Amino acid sequence: MPIIINLDVMMARRKMSLNELSDRVGITISNLSILKTGKAKAIRIETLDAICKALDCQPGDILEYSG
């Protein structure tokens, strides 16, 4: 897939664990893991919004297009 998810990079920059992000965003650790490993087929805009708020970042900090 040409879209790369850089969630682990942003989590490391913010020194935030998967458990903490899960609590802040309100989605399960397993769903975050699927997203983090790039195995997700889709992401809801509201989920992306919640992740960006929790990590204090922009969507482009998490999503990267590699065409």
PQR file with spaces between the fields and no chain letter, atoms N, CA, C, O and H, PARSE charges and radii, in Angstrom:
ATOM       1  N    MET     1       0.844   -1.182    0.000 -0.4000 1.5000
ATOM       2  CA   MET     1       0.000    0.000    0.000 -0.0000 2.0000
ATOM       3  C    MET     1       0.888    1.244    0.000  0.5500 1.7000
ATOM       4  O    MET     1       1.859    1.310    0.754 -0.5500 1.4000
ATOM       5  N    PRO     2       0.570    2.210   -0.824 -0.5600 1.5000
ATOM       6  CA   PRO     2       1.434    3.388   -0.908  0.2800 2.0000
ATOM       7  C    PRO     2       1.263    4.385    0.237  0.5500 1.7000
ATOM       8  O    PRO     2       1.980    5.385    0.283 -0.5500 1.4000
ATOM       9  N    ILE     3       0.337    4.142    1.157 -0.4000 1.5000
ATOM      10  CA   ILE     3       0.189    5.042    2.304 -0.0000 2.0000
ATOM      11  C    ILE     3       0.857    4.410    3.515  0.5500 1.7000
ATOM      12  O    ILE     3       0.554    3.280    3.898 -0.5500 1.4000
ATOM      13  H    ILE     3      -0.245    3.330    1.120  0.4000 1.0000
ATOM      14  N    ILE     4       1.766    5.159    4.103 -0.4000 1.5000
ATOM      15  CA   ILE     4       2.534    4.689    5.259 -0.0000 2.0000
ATOM      16  C    ILE     4       1.980    5.366    6.513  0.5500 1.7000
ATOM      17  O    ILE     4       1.732    6.571    6.520 -0.5500 1.4000
ATOM      18  H    ILE     4       2.013    6.077    3.792  0.4000 1.0000
ATOM      19  N    ILE     5       1.792    4.584    7.559 -0.4000 1.5000
ATOM      20  CA   ILE     5       1.302    5.100    8.838 -0.0000 2.0000
ATOM      21  C    ILE     5       2.508    5.282    9.763  0.5500 1.7000
ATOM      22  O    ILE     5       3.192    4.316   10.102 -0.5500 1.4000
ATOM      23  H    ILE     5       1.993    3.604    7.553  0.4000 1.0000
ATOM      24  N    ASN     6       2.757    6.512   10.161 -0.4000 1.5000
ATOM      25  CA   ASN     6       3.894    6.825   11.027 -0.0000 2.0000
ATOM      26  C    ASN     6       3.456    7.039   12.475  0.5500 1.7000
ATOM      27  O    ASN     6       3.998    7.893   13.177 -0.5500 1.4000
ATOM      28  H    ASN     6       2.202    7.297    9.886  0.4000 1.0000
ATOM      29  N    LEU     7       2.485    6.268   12.906 -0.4000 1.5000
ATOM      30  CA   LEU     7       1.959    6.421   14.260 -0.0000 2.0000
ATOM      31  C    LEU     7       3.024    6.131   15.308  0.5500 1.7000
ATOM      32  O    LEU     7       3.115    6.839   16.310 -0.5500 1.4000
ATOM      33  H    LEU     7       2.045    5.574   12.336  0.4000 1.0000
ATOM      34  N    ASP     8       3.825    5.102   15.087 -0.4000 1.5000
ATOM      35  CA   ASP     8       4.870    4.758   16.062 -0.0000 2.0000
ATOM      36  C    ASP     8       5.905    5.866   16.198  0.5500 1.7000
ATOM      37  O    ASP     8       6.438    6.083   17.286 -0.5500 1.4000
ATOM      38  H    ASP     8       3.750    4.527   14.272  0.4000 1.0000
ATOM      39  N    VAL     9       6.192    6.565   15.113 -0.4000 1.5000
ATOM      40  CA   VAL     9       7.157    7.677   15.146 -0.0000 2.0000
ATOM      41  C    VAL     9       6.615    8.812   16.017  0.5500 1.7000
ATOM      42  O    VAL     9       7.325    9.350   16.866 -0.5500 1.4000
ATOM      43  H    VAL     9       5.758    6.389   14.229  0.4000 1.0000
ATOM      44  N    MET    10       5.347    9.168   15.794 -0.4000 1.5000
ATOM      45  CA   MET    10       4.755   10.258   16.575 -0.0000 2.0000
ATOM      46  C    MET    10       4.600    9.871   18.043  0.5500 1.7000
ATOM      47  O    MET    10       4.781   10.706   18.929 -0.5500 1.4000
ATOM      48  H    MET    10       4.770    8.731   15.104  0.4000 1.0000
ATOM      49  N    MET    11       4.269    8.618   18.300 -0.4000 1.5000
ATOM      50  CA   MET    11       4.162    8.164   19.684 -0.0000 2.0000
ATOM      51  C    MET    11       5.519    8.242   20.381  0.5500 1.7000
ATOM      52  O    MET    11       5.598    8.627   21.547 -0.5500 1.4000
ATOM      53  H    MET    11       4.122    7.939   17.580  0.4000 1.0000
ATOM      54  N    ALA    12       6.571    7.883   19.679 -0.4000 1.5000
ATOM      55  CA   ALA    12       7.918    7.948   20.261 -0.0000 2.0000
ATOM      56  C    ALA    12       8.318    9.398   20.523  0.5500 1.7000
ATOM      57  O    ALA    12       8.916    9.706   21.554 -0.5500 1.4000
ATOM      58  H    ALA    12       6.507    7.570   18.732  0.4000 1.0000
ATOM      59  N    ARG    13       7.989   10.280   19.590 -0.4000 1.5000
ATOM      60  CA   ARG    13       8.318   11.708   19.772 -0.0000 2.0000
ATOM      61  C    ARG    13       7.609   12.297   20.974  0.5500 1.7000
ATOM      62  O    ARG    13       8.157   13.158   21.662 -0.5500 1.4000
ATOM      63  H    ARG    13       7.504   10.029   18.752  0.4000 1.0000
ATOM      64  N    ARG    14       6.394   11.839   21.232 -0.4000 1.5000
ATOM      65  CA   ARG    14       5.603   12.353   22.358 -0.0000 2.0000
ATOM      66  C    ARG    14       5.799   11.518   23.621  0.5500 1.7000
ATOM      67  O    ARG    14       5.220   11.811   24.668 -0.5500 1.4000
ATOM      68  H    ARG    14       5.949   11.139   20.673  0.4000 1.0000
ATOM      69  N    LYS    15       6.628   10.468   23.510 -0.4000 1.5000
ATOM      70  CA   LYS    15       6.887    9.558   24.632 -0.0000 2.0000
ATOM      71  C    LYS    15       5.575    9.017   25.204  0.5500 1.7000
ATOM      72  O    LYS    15       5.353    9.024   26.415 -0.5500 1.4000
ATOM      73  H    LYS    15       7.098   10.230   22.660  0.4000 1.0000
ATOM      74  N    MET    16       4.716    8.551   24.297 -0.4000 1.5000
ATOM      75  CA   MET    16       3.411    8.038   24.686 -0.0000 2.0000
ATOM      76  C    MET    16       3.323    6.552   24.351  0.5500 1.7000
ATOM      77  O    MET    16       3.700    6.121   23.261 -0.5500 1.4000
ATOM      78  H    MET    16       4.896    8.545   23.313  0.4000 1.0000
ATOM      79  N    SER    17       2.824    5.787   25.301 -0.4000 1.5000
ATOM      80  CA   SER    17       2.668    4.347   25.091 -0.0000 2.0000
ATOM      81  C    SER    17       1.367    4.059   24.349  0.5500 1.7000
ATOM      82  O    SER    17       0.489    4.915   24.243 -0.5500 1.4000
ATOM      83  H    SER    17       2.518    6.137   26.186  0.4000 1.0000
ATOM      84  N    LEU    18       1.268    2.849   23.844 -0.4000 1.5000
ATOM      85  CA   LEU    18       0.064    2.408   23.153 -0.0000 2.0000
ATOM      86  C    LEU    18      -1.125    2.411   24.120  0.5500 1.7000
ATOM      87  O    LEU    18      -2.241    2.767   23.741 -0.5500 1.4000
ATOM      88  H    LEU    18       1.981    2.154   23.930  0.4000 1.0000
ATOM      89  N    ASN    19      -0.876    2.012   25.367 -0.4000 1.5000
ATOM      90  CA   ASN    19      -1.937    2.010   26.383 -0.0000 2.0000
ATOM      91  C    ASN    19      -2.462    3.416   26.644  0.5500 1.7000
ATOM      92  O    ASN    19      -3.672    3.633   26.720 -0.5500 1.4000
ATOM      93  H    ASN    19       0.031    1.722   25.674  0.4000 1.0000
ATOM      94  N    GLU    20      -1.550    4.359   26.779 -0.4000 1.5000
ATOM      95  CA   GLU    20      -1.951    5.740   27.053 -0.0000 2.0000
ATOM      96  C    GLU    20      -2.723    6.331   25.876  0.5500 1.7000
ATOM      97  O    GLU    20      -3.743    6.992   26.067 -0.5500 1.4000
ATOM      98  H    GLU    20      -0.568    4.182   26.717  0.4000 1.0000
ATOM      99  N    LEU    21      -2.233    6.090   24.653 -0.4000 1.5000
ATOM     100  CA   LEU    21      -2.920    6.597   23.471 -0.0000 2.0000
ATOM     101  C    LEU    21      -4.309    5.969   23.351  0.5500 1.7000
ATOM     102  O    LEU    21      -5.273    6.652   23.007 -0.5500 1.4000
ATOM     103  H    LEU    21      -1.404    5.552   24.497  0.4000 1.0000
ATOM     104  N    SER    22      -4.408    4.690   23.632 -0.4000 1.5000
ATOM     105  CA   SER    22      -5.689    3.995   23.598 -0.0000 2.0000
ATOM     106  C    SER    22      -6.677    4.630   24.566  0.5500 1.7000
ATOM     107  O    SER    22      -7.840    4.840   24.219 -0.5500 1.4000
ATOM     108  H    SER    22      -3.624    4.135   23.912  0.4000 1.0000
ATOM     109  N    ASP    23      -6.226    4.934   25.766 -0.4000 1.5000
ATOM     110  CA   ASP    23      -7.087    5.574   26.765 -0.0000 2.0000
ATOM     111  C    ASP    23      -7.529    6.958   26.312  0.5500 1.7000
ATOM     112  O    ASP    23      -8.695    7.319   26.471 -0.5500 1.4000
ATOM     113  H    ASP    23      -5.282    4.764   26.047  0.4000 1.0000
ATOM     114  N    ARG    24      -6.612    7.734   25.752 -0.4000 1.5000
ATOM     115  CA   ARG    24      -6.924    9.100   25.324 -0.0000 2.0000
ATOM     116  C    ARG    24      -7.841    9.146   24.110  0.5500 1.7000
ATOM     117  O    ARG    24      -8.705   10.017   24.014 -0.5500 1.4000
ATOM     118  H    ARG    24      -5.665    7.441   25.622  0.4000 1.0000
ATOM     119  N    VAL    25      -7.657    8.216   23.191 -0.4000 1.5000
ATOM     120  CA   VAL    25      -8.414    8.225   21.939 -0.0000 2.0000
ATOM     121  C    VAL    25      -9.743    7.489   22.084  0.5500 1.7000
ATOM     122  O    VAL    25     -10.724    7.830   21.423 -0.5500 1.4000
ATOM     123  H    VAL    25      -6.955    7.508   23.269  0.4000 1.0000
ATOM     124  N    GLY    26      -9.770    6.486   22.946 -0.4000 1.5000
ATOM     125  CA   GLY    26     -11.000    5.737   23.153 -0.0000 2.0000
ATOM     126  C    GLY    26     -11.190    4.590   22.178  0.5500 1.7000
ATOM     127  O    GLY    26     -12.324    4.188   21.916 -0.5500 1.4000
ATOM     128  H    GLY    26      -8.973    6.208   23.482  0.4000 1.0000
ATOM     129  N    ILE    27     -10.104    4.054   21.636 -0.4000 1.5000
ATOM     130  CA   ILE    27     -10.195    2.848   20.812 -0.0000 2.0000
ATOM     131  C    ILE    27      -9.289    1.782   21.417  0.5500 1.7000
ATOM     132  O    ILE    27      -8.380    2.085   22.190 -0.5500 1.4000
ATOM     133  H    ILE    27      -9.183    4.380   21.849  0.4000 1.0000
ATOM     134  N    THR    28      -9.549    0.550   21.060 -0.4000 1.5000
ATOM     135  CA   THR    28      -8.835   -0.563   21.691 -0.0000 2.0000
ATOM     136  C    THR    28      -7.364   -0.594   21.284  0.5500 1.7000
ATOM     137  O    THR    28      -6.972   -0.071   20.241 -0.5500 1.4000
ATOM     138  H    THR    28     -10.288    0.304   20.432  0.4000 1.0000
ATOM     139  N    ILE    29      -6.577   -1.215   22.129 -0.4000 1.5000
ATOM     140  CA   ILE    29      -5.152   -1.382   21.843 -0.0000 2.0000
ATOM     141  C    ILE    29      -4.975   -2.218   20.585  0.5500 1.7000
ATOM     142  O    ILE    29      -4.086   -1.939   19.781 -0.5500 1.4000
ATOM     143  H    ILE    29      -6.896   -1.640   22.977  0.4000 1.0000
ATOM     144  N    SER    30      -5.800   -3.231   20.403 -0.4000 1.5000
ATOM     145  CA   SER    30      -5.662   -4.073   19.210 -0.0000 2.0000
ATOM     146  C    SER    30      -5.943   -3.284   17.933  0.5500 1.7000
ATOM     147  O    SER    30      -5.257   -3.482   16.930 -0.5500 1.4000
ATOM     148  H    SER    30      -6.522   -3.458   21.056  0.4000 1.0000
ATOM     149  N    ASN    31      -6.938   -2.393   17.948 -0.4000 1.5000
ATOM     150  CA   ASN    31      -7.200   -1.571   16.772 -0.0000 2.0000
ATOM     151  C    ASN    31      -6.071   -0.582   16.521  0.5500 1.7000
ATOM     152  O    ASN    31      -5.711   -0.332   15.370 -0.5500 1.4000
ATOM     153  H    ASN    31      -7.495   -2.231   18.763  0.4000 1.0000
ATOM     154  N    LEU    32      -5.513   -0.022   17.578 -0.4000 1.5000
ATOM     155  CA   LEU    32      -4.360    0.867   17.418 -0.0000 2.0000
ATOM     156  C    LEU    32      -3.160    0.100   16.867  0.5500 1.7000
ATOM     157  O    LEU    32      -2.411    0.626   16.044 -0.5500 1.4000
ATOM     158  H    LEU    32      -5.806   -0.225   18.512  0.4000 1.0000
ATOM     159  N    SER    33      -2.977   -1.128   17.314 -0.4000 1.5000
ATOM     160  CA   SER    33      -1.872   -1.955   16.823 -0.0000 2.0000
ATOM     161  C    SER    33      -2.013   -2.241   15.335  0.5500 1.7000
ATOM     162  O    SER    33      -1.031   -2.208   14.594 -0.5500 1.4000
ATOM     163  H    SER    33      -3.586   -1.556   17.983  0.4000 1.0000
ATOM     164  N    ILE    34      -3.235   -2.522   14.902 -0.4000 1.5000
ATOM     165  CA   ILE    34      -3.487   -2.757   13.479 -0.0000 2.0000
ATOM     166  C    ILE    34      -3.144   -1.512   12.675  0.5500 1.7000
ATOM     167  O    ILE    34      -2.539   -1.600   11.607 -0.5500 1.4000
ATOM     168  H    ILE    34      -4.033   -2.549   15.504  0.4000 1.0000
ATOM     169  N    LEU    35      -3.529   -0.369   13.186 -0.4000 1.5000
ATOM     170  CA   LEU    35      -3.220    0.891   12.515 -0.0000 2.0000
ATOM     171  C    LEU    35      -1.719    1.152   12.514  0.5500 1.7000
ATOM     172  O    LEU    35      -1.148    1.537   11.493 -0.5500 1.4000
ATOM     173  H    LEU    35      -4.021   -0.297   14.054  0.4000 1.0000
ATOM     174  N    LYS    36      -1.092    0.942   13.649 -0.4000 1.5000
ATOM     175  CA   LYS    36       0.334    1.199   13.818 -0.0000 2.0000
ATOM     176  C    LYS    36       1.204    0.333   12.903  0.5500 1.7000
ATOM     177  O    LYS    36       2.236    0.788   12.409 -0.5500 1.4000
ATOM     178  H    LYS    36      -1.555    0.629   14.478  0.4000 1.0000
ATOM     179  N    THR    37       0.789   -0.900   12.684 -0.4000 1.5000
ATOM     180  CA   THR    37       1.577   -1.806   11.845 -0.0000 2.0000
ATOM     181  C    THR    37       1.272   -1.668   10.361  0.5500 1.7000
ATOM     182  O    THR    37       1.881   -2.339    9.527 -0.5500 1.4000
ATOM     183  H    THR    37      -0.050   -1.269   13.085  0.4000 1.0000
ATOM     184  N    GLY    38       0.318   -0.788   10.034 -0.4000 1.5000
ATOM     185  CA   GLY    38      -0.005   -0.559    8.632 -0.0000 2.0000
ATOM     186  C    GLY    38      -0.927   -1.597    8.030  0.5500 1.7000
ATOM     187  O    GLY    38      -1.051   -1.678    6.808 -0.5500 1.4000
ATOM     188  H    GLY    38      -0.178   -0.243   10.711  0.4000 1.0000
ATOM     189  N    LYS    39      -1.579   -2.398    8.868 -0.4000 1.5000
ATOM     190  CA   LYS    39      -2.458   -3.449    8.370 -0.0000 2.0000
ATOM     191  C    LYS    39      -3.904   -2.977    8.234  0.5500 1.7000
ATOM     192  O    LYS    39      -4.751   -3.724    7.745 -0.5500 1.4000
ATOM     193  H    LYS    39      -1.478   -2.332    9.861  0.4000 1.0000
ATOM     194  N    ALA    40      -4.194   -1.755    8.658 -0.4000 1.5000
ATOM     195  CA   ALA    40      -5.560   -1.225    8.568 -0.0000 2.0000
ATOM     196  C    ALA    40      -5.904   -0.912    7.123  0.5500 1.7000
ATOM     197  O    ALA    40      -5.066   -0.432    6.360 -0.5500 1.4000
ATOM     198  H    ALA    40      -3.506   -1.149    9.056  0.4000 1.0000
ATOM     199  N    LYS    41      -7.141   -1.188    6.760 -0.4000 1.5000
ATOM     200  CA   LYS    41      -7.632   -0.906    5.407 -0.0000 2.0000
ATOM     201  C    LYS    41      -8.225    0.500    5.320  0.5500 1.7000
ATOM     202  O    LYS    41      -8.297    1.083    4.239 -0.5500 1.4000
ATOM     203  H    LYS    41      -7.822   -1.578    7.380  0.4000 1.0000
ATOM     204  N    ALA    42      -8.650    1.042    6.469 -0.4000 1.5000
ATOM     205  CA   ALA    42      -9.285    2.355    6.494 -0.0000 2.0000
ATOM     206  C    ALA    42      -9.140    2.953    7.892  0.5500 1.7000
ATOM     207  O    ALA    42      -8.865    2.249    8.864 -0.5500 1.4000
ATOM     208  H    ALA    42      -8.591    0.568    7.348  0.4000 1.0000
ATOM     209  N    ILE    43      -9.333    4.264    7.965 -0.4000 1.5000
ATOM     210  CA   ILE    43      -9.361    4.953    9.254 -0.0000 2.0000
ATOM     211  C    ILE    43     -10.449    6.018    9.181  0.5500 1.7000
ATOM     212  O    ILE    43     -10.551    6.755    8.201 -0.5500 1.4000
ATOM     213  H    ILE    43      -9.556    4.835    7.176  0.4000 1.0000
ATOM     214  N    ARG    44     -11.241    6.084   10.212 -0.4000 1.5000
ATOM     215  CA   ARG    44     -12.288    7.103   10.270 -0.0000 2.0000
ATOM     216  C    ARG    44     -11.652    8.462   10.526  0.5500 1.7000
ATOM     217  O    ARG    44     -10.646    8.574   11.226 -0.5500 1.4000
ATOM     218  H    ARG    44     -11.157    5.485   11.009  0.4000 1.0000
ATOM     219  N    ILE    45     -12.253    9.478    9.951 -0.4000 1.5000
ATOM     220  CA   ILE    45     -11.768   10.839   10.158 -0.0000 2.0000
ATOM     221  C    ILE    45     -11.845   11.209   11.639  0.5500 1.7000
ATOM     222  O    ILE    45     -10.950   11.880   12.153 -0.5500 1.4000
ATOM     223  H    ILE    45     -13.070    9.387    9.382  0.4000 1.0000
ATOM     224  N    GLU    46     -12.890   10.785   12.322 -0.4000 1.5000
ATOM     225  CA   GLU    46     -13.014   11.103   13.749 -0.0000 2.0000
ATOM     226  C    GLU    46     -11.915   10.415   14.571  0.5500 1.7000
ATOM     227  O    GLU    46     -11.451   10.966   15.569 -0.5500 1.4000
ATOM     228  H    GLU    46     -13.618   10.240   11.904  0.4000 1.0000
ATOM     229  N    THR    47     -11.504    9.224   14.155 -0.4000 1.5000
ATOM     230  CA   THR    47     -10.400    8.537   14.833 -0.0000 2.0000
ATOM     231  C    THR    47      -9.092    9.262   14.582  0.5500 1.7000
ATOM     232  O    THR    47      -8.299    9.457   15.503 -0.5500 1.4000
ATOM     233  H    THR    47     -11.881    8.777   13.344  0.4000 1.0000
ATOM     234  N    LEU    48      -8.862    9.663   13.336 -0.4000 1.5000
ATOM     235  CA   LEU    48      -7.654   10.422   12.995 -0.0000 2.0000
ATOM     236  C    LEU    48      -7.634   11.737   13.762  0.5500 1.7000
ATOM     237  O    LEU    48      -6.582   12.155   14.246 -0.5500 1.4000
ATOM     238  H    LEU    48      -9.506    9.505   12.588  0.4000 1.0000
ATOM     239  N    ASP    49      -8.783   12.389   13.878 -0.4000 1.5000
ATOM     240  CA   ASP    49      -8.893   13.635   14.634 -0.0000 2.0000
ATOM     241  C    ASP    49      -8.524   13.416   16.099  0.5500 1.7000
ATOM     242  O    ASP    49      -7.777   14.206   16.675 -0.5500 1.4000
ATOM     243  H    ASP    49      -9.637   12.049   13.484  0.4000 1.0000
ATOM     244  N    ALA    50      -9.040   12.355   16.697 -0.4000 1.5000
ATOM     245  CA   ALA    50      -8.758   12.059   18.106 -0.0000 2.0000
ATOM     246  C    ALA    50      -7.276   11.732   18.317  0.5500 1.7000
ATOM     247  O    ALA    50      -6.687   12.142   19.317 -0.5500 1.4000
ATOM     248  H    ALA    50      -9.646   11.713   16.228  0.4000 1.0000
ATOM     249  N    ILE    51      -6.679   11.002   17.383 -0.4000 1.5000
ATOM     250  CA   ILE    51      -5.251   10.672   17.480 -0.0000 2.0000
ATOM     251  C    ILE    51      -4.415   11.940   17.373  0.5500 1.7000
ATOM     252  O    ILE    51      -3.463   12.124   18.131 -0.5500 1.4000
ATOM     253  H    ILE    51      -7.157   10.670   16.570  0.4000 1.0000
ATOM     254  N    CYS    52      -4.768   12.813   16.434 -0.4000 1.5000
ATOM     255  CA   CYS    52      -4.030   14.070   16.267 -0.0000 2.0000
ATOM     256  C    CYS    52      -4.141   14.958   17.504  0.5500 1.7000
ATOM     257  O    CYS    52      -3.168   15.600   17.900 -0.5500 1.4000
ATOM     258  H    CYS    52      -5.542   12.663   15.818  0.4000 1.0000
ATOM     259  N    LYS    53      -5.323   14.994   18.110 -0.4000 1.5000
ATOM     260  CA   LYS    53      -5.499   15.773   19.345 -0.0000 2.0000
ATOM     261  C    LYS    53      -4.648   15.193   20.464  0.5500 1.7000
ATOM     262  O    LYS    53      -3.987   15.933   21.192 -0.5500 1.4000
ATOM     263  H    LYS    53      -6.113   14.473   17.788  0.4000 1.0000
ATOM     264  N    ALA    54      -4.662   13.871   20.604 -0.4000 1.5000
ATOM     265  CA   ALA    54      -3.914   13.213   21.681 -0.0000 2.0000
ATOM     266  C    ALA    54      -2.406   13.384   21.509  0.5500 1.7000
ATOM     267  O    ALA    54      -1.677   13.536   22.490 -0.5500 1.4000
ATOM     268  H    ALA    54      -5.199   13.270   20.013  0.4000 1.0000
ATOM     269  N    LEU    55      -1.943   13.358   20.264 -0.4000 1.5000
ATOM     270  CA   LEU    55      -0.501   13.465   19.994 -0.0000 2.0000
ATOM     271  C    LEU    55      -0.066   14.888   19.651  0.5500 1.7000
ATOM     272  O    LEU    55       1.117   15.139   19.418 -0.5500 1.4000
ATOM     273  H    LEU    55      -2.535   13.234   19.467  0.4000 1.0000
ATOM     274  N    ASP    56      -1.024   15.822   19.619 -0.4000 1.5000
ATOM     275  CA   ASP    56      -0.745   17.218   19.280 -0.0000 2.0000
ATOM     276  C    ASP    56       0.043   17.311   17.972  0.5500 1.7000
ATOM     277  O    ASP    56       1.150   17.848   17.926 -0.5500 1.4000
ATOM     278  H    ASP    56      -1.984   15.618   19.808  0.4000 1.0000
ATOM     279  N    CYS    57      -0.565   16.768   16.909 -0.4000 1.5000
ATOM     280  CA   CYS    57       0.098   16.751   15.608 -0.0000 2.0000
ATOM     281  C    CYS    57      -0.915   16.948   14.490  0.5500 1.7000
ATOM     282  O    CYS    57      -2.114   17.061   14.744 -0.5500 1.4000
ATOM     283  H    CYS    57      -1.464   16.332   16.947  0.4000 1.0000
ATOM     284  N    GLN    58      -0.441   16.989   13.281 -0.4000 1.5000
ATOM     285  CA   GLN    58      -1.268   17.123   12.091 -0.0000 2.0000
ATOM     286  C    GLN    58      -1.449   15.742   11.446  0.5500 1.7000
ATOM     287  O    GLN    58      -0.621   14.857   11.658 -0.5500 1.4000
ATOM     288  H    GLN    58       0.534   16.898   13.075  0.4000 1.0000
ATOM     289  N    PRO    59      -2.518   15.544   10.662 -0.5600 1.5000
ATOM     290  CA   PRO    59      -2.697   14.259    9.978  0.2800 2.0000
ATOM     291  C    PRO    59      -1.499   13.888    9.106  0.5500 1.7000
ATOM     292  O    PRO    59      -1.158   12.711    8.988 -0.5500 1.4000
ATOM     293  N    GLY    60      -0.868   14.875    8.502 -0.4000 1.5000
ATOM     294  CA   GLY    60       0.307   14.606    7.662 -0.0000 2.0000
ATOM     295  C    GLY    60       1.514   14.115    8.446  0.5500 1.7000
ATOM     296  O    GLY    60       2.441   13.547    7.867 -0.5500 1.4000
ATOM     297  H    GLY    60      -1.145   15.832    8.598  0.4000 1.0000
ATOM     298  N    ASP    61       1.512   14.328    9.752 -0.4000 1.5000
ATOM     299  CA   ASP    61       2.581   13.779   10.590 -0.0000 2.0000
ATOM     300  C    ASP    61       2.421   12.274   10.767  0.5500 1.7000
ATOM     301  O    ASP    61       3.394   11.573   11.044 -0.5500 1.4000
ATOM     302  H    ASP    61       0.760   14.789   10.222  0.4000 1.0000
ATOM     303  N    ILE    62       1.202   11.778   10.608 -0.4000 1.5000
ATOM     304  CA   ILE    62       0.907   10.365   10.800 -0.0000 2.0000
ATOM     305  C    ILE    62       0.816    9.619    9.481  0.5500 1.7000
ATOM     306  O    ILE    62       1.303    8.495    9.360 -0.5500 1.4000
ATOM     307  H    ILE    62       0.412   12.348   10.383  0.4000 1.0000
ATOM     308  N    LEU    63       0.187   10.250    8.485 -0.4000 1.5000
ATOM     309  CA   LEU    63      -0.011    9.607    7.185 -0.0000 2.0000
ATOM     310  C    LEU    63       0.979   10.148    6.154  0.5500 1.7000
ATOM     311  O    LEU    63       1.187   11.356    6.047 -0.5500 1.4000
ATOM     312  H    LEU    63      -0.208   11.163    8.583  0.4000 1.0000
ATOM     313  N    GLU    64       1.577    9.238    5.406 -0.4000 1.5000
ATOM     314  CA   GLU    64       2.552    9.610    4.381 -0.0000 2.0000
ATOM     315  C    GLU    64       2.249    8.830    3.114  0.5500 1.7000
ATOM     316  O    GLU    64       2.024    7.621    3.159 -0.5500 1.4000
ATOM     317  H    GLU    64       1.407    8.257    5.493  0.4000 1.0000
ATOM     318  N    TYR    65       2.245    9.526    1.983 -0.4000 1.5000
ATOM     319  CA   TYR    65       1.999    8.871    0.702 -0.0000 2.0000
ATOM     320  C    TYR    65       3.331    8.550    0.038  0.5500 1.7000
ATOM     321  O    TYR    65       4.176    9.427   -0.147 -0.5500 1.4000
ATOM     322  H    TYR    65       2.428   10.508    1.947  0.4000 1.0000
ATOM     323  N    SER    66       3.503    7.298   -0.313 -0.4000 1.5000
ATOM     324  CA   SER    66       4.731    6.861   -0.958 -0.0000 2.0000
ATOM     325  C    SER    66       4.361    6.194   -2.284  0.5500 1.7000
ATOM     326  O    SER    66       4.276    4.970   -2.381 -0.5500 1.4000
ATOM     327  H    SER    66       2.817    6.586   -0.163  0.4000 1.0000
ATOM     328  N    GLY    67       4.149    7.014   -3.282 -0.4000 1.5000
ATOM     329  CA   GLY    67       3.685    6.509   -4.574 -0.0000 2.0000
ATOM     330  C    GLY    67       4.772    6.126   -5.420  0.5500 1.7000
ATOM     331  O    GLY    67       4.551    5.680   -6.546 -0.5500 1.4000
ATOM     332  H    GLY    67       4.218    8.008   -3.204  0.4000 1.0000
